[in-house]
Amino acid sequence: MKFLGFLIFVFVFLMAFWCLIFLASVIPYFIFVWLKEGKLDEDQIPS
């Protein structure tokens, strides 16, 4: 039972770790593209 809890803990920890890496790499890229393309007007947003 302790081993199962340890596995769940490691799995959740790794998921949070990869999520942080993903957010730290993707969000600045989206901000860069957003600024480079110019701020979106209402008519540019796809419906």
C-alpha positions in Angstrom: 0.0 0.0 0.0 2.9 2.4 0.8 4.5 1.5 -2.5 1.3 2.3 -4.4 1.1 5.7 -2.6 4.7 6.3 -3.5 4.0 5.5 -7.2 1.0 7.9 -7.3 3.1 10.6 -5.6 5.9 10.2 -8.1 3.5 10.2 -11.0 1.7 13.4 -9.8 5.1 15.1 -9.1 6.4 14.3 -12.6 3.1 15.5 -14.2 3.4 18.8 -12.3 7.1 19.1 -13.3 6.4 18.6 -17.0 3.4 20.9 -16.8 5.6 23.7 -15.4 8.2 23.1 -18.1 5.5 23.2 -20.8 3.9 26.4 -19.5 7.3 28.1 -19.0 8.2 27.3 -22.7 4.8 27.8 -24.4 3.4 30.9 -22.7 6.3 33.2 -23.5 6.2 31.9 -27.1 2.5 32.8 -27.4 3.2 36.2 -25.9 6.0 36.8 -28.4 3.8 35.8 -31.4 0.9 37.9 -30.0 3.2 41.0 -29.7 4.9 40.3 -33.1 1.6 40.0 -35.0 0.1 43.0 -33.2 -2.7 42.8 -30.8 -5.7 41.1 -32.2 -8.7 43.3 -33.3 -12.2 42.0 -33.0 -12.5 41.2 -36.7 -9.3 39.1 -36.6 -10.6 36.6 -34.0 -12.0 33.5 -35.7 -15.5 32.7 -34.8 
